[in-house]
Amino acid sequence: MTQRPFAEPFALFQRWFSEASAKEPEDPNAMALATVGPDGQPSLRMVLLKEADERGFTFYTNYESRKGQQILAHPKAALCLHWKSLRRQVRVEGAVEQVGAEEADAYFASRARTSQIGAWASQQSQPLTERLELERRVAAFTVKFGIGTVPRPPYWSGFRVVPERLEFWEDRPFRLHDRLVYHRDQEGWRTEKLYP
């Protein structure tokens, strides 16, 4: 990252993500998602990045899940993608918006049928008495939708984190790492380097 930074962060992200997709052995699109609960307690979990462009970073979930409820109540979040094989990470912070119904429908339709059924069967983040209860729900929704198209559940959709701050971190010898931060302002993006 010693070269001159890009004017905006998305070209650099796409370059890094492309390299991670080619070299990272497992889930290069896995990212940690941090949200905050009503009591101010942070909550963190892994989700999968499904799209990244100048609009932001998109993932999908059940809006009735813990993360869904937290985001709907407090629409701000932080993300971290870490690619150990490349010794790099990208941190994203920003407001969260819901994706449109048409975009959510298109992504849902692209999923495997078993994943579509799973979205109906799982009461995500709710207490589960026993595994058999979930398996019965999967069987019931498999019968319900037969061999036709599985519609998107009304409570299942996508969120997009619209970045206000992105940090690109790259491992360097002697723990003197490179840290480049992009800040969004009225003019566009400004950059700064940080001490490791």
N, C-alpha and C positions, 0 to 999 in steps of 0.2 A: 504494500500500500504506500510505497514511497513516491509513486507517481502523483501527478497533479490530480486532485479529486474531481469527479464528475460534477457538473453544475447542479444536478438533482440526484437523489439517492437511488432511484429505481433502476437505472442502468447498471450501477455497481451491484445492487442486490441481484439483478438477473444474471450478471456474470458469475457471482459467487454461487447462486443457486444452481446454475447450469453445471458448474464444476462439482458441486456437492452431489447433484443428481447422477453424475458420471462416476464419482469415486466413493461416496458414502455407502457402506454396505447395507444399512438398514434405514428405511424411512427418512430420506433426506428432507421430507416435508414435515417431519415431526417438530412441534414447537410447544414450549411451555406457555400457558395462558394464565395470567394473573388477573383476578378480579377482586372486588371487595364486597363484603357482606354488609347488612344493615347496621351491624355494630362496629364497623370499621375494620374488622378482622380480614386480612388478606387471605385469599384462597388460590391455590395453584394446582394445575393439572396439565397433562399433555393432550394436545389435539393435533389434527392434521391440517396443514395449509392446503387449500384447494385452488386458490388463485391469488396472484400478486401482480399488481400493476399500479399505475399512477393514482388509481382510486383508493388503494389500500390493500390490506391482507385479509383474505376471506376464509372463513371456516364455517362448518355446518353443525347444528346440534338440535336437541330437543329444547324448545323454549321453556318448558316446564321443569327442566333439570336445575340443579343448584346453580351452575354457571349461567344458564339462561335467565333465571330469576334475578341473579345478582347484576347481570349486565342490563336487563330491562329496568331495574331500579336505579342503577348507577352506571350510565353508559360511557364508561372509560375503562381501558384495559392496557395491559402490558404483555408483550410477547418476547420470547427468546428462542432463537434457532441456534443450535450448537452442533457443529460438524467436527467431531473429534478427529476424524481421519485427516481433515484439512487444517486443524488447529485454528478454527475460526468460529466466531459467533456474531449474530446480529440481534440487537435489542431494539424493540419498537414500543413506543408509547403514544397513546392518542385516544380520541373519542371513538365511540363505536356506533355504527348505524346498522339497521336491518337491511338485508338485501331485498330486492323486489320479488314479488310472487313469481313472475315469469322466469327470473334468473334461478330462483330456488327450485321451481318445477323442472327446469332444464337439467340442473345438476342432479336432482333426485331421480329423474328418468335415466340418467347415465349410470346409476349405481347398480350393482348386482341385485337380482331379485331377492336373494336371501337377506341382503342388507336392507332392502325396502321393507320386507316383512318384519325384520328386526326393529325397524323404526316404529312400527305400529305396536309390536308386542312388548317392547321395553317401556316400562314406566320409569324412565331414567331418574336416578337419584332417590327413588322412593324405597322404603324398606321391602326386602324380599325374604319371605319366610323360608322358602326352600327352592332349590334349582328347578325342581319339577314344576313349580308354579309358572316359571318363565317358559319352560318347554311346552306346557299346555297352551299358553298364550300364543306361542309361535305356531303351534299346530292349528289353533282356532283361526288365526288370521291367514294361514296358508289355505285353509278350506274356504274362508270367506272370499278371498280374492281369486280362487280357482286358477285358471290359466290366463286370465285377462291382465290388463294393465293394472299395476298397483298405484293408486293415487298417492300424492304426498299428504301426510297427515297435517292437519291445520296447525298443529303445535310444533312442527319441525321445519326449520328454515335456516337461513344463514345470517351471520354477522360479519361486518367488515370493520376492521380497525383502521381508522383514517389517521395516518401517522402525523404527529406533531414533532416527534424527535426519533431519530434512528441513530444507533451507534454501531459502527463496524469495528470489531475487535479481531486482531490477528496476533497470534503467538510469535514472539521474537526471542532470540537468545538472551539469557541472563534475566529473564522475566521483564525485559524492557519492551513490553508489548506495544504495538501500534493501536491507537484508539482514535477513530475519526467520527465526529458527531455532526449530523445534519439537523438543523433547527428550522422549522417552518415559520415564516413571518409574512407580513403583507406583501413583501417584494418577491417572495418565492422561498428559496432555501439559502441559508448561510451555513458555513462549515467552521468547525474548530477542531484542533487536535487537543487531546487530553494526555496528561501524564499517565503512565501505566499504573 
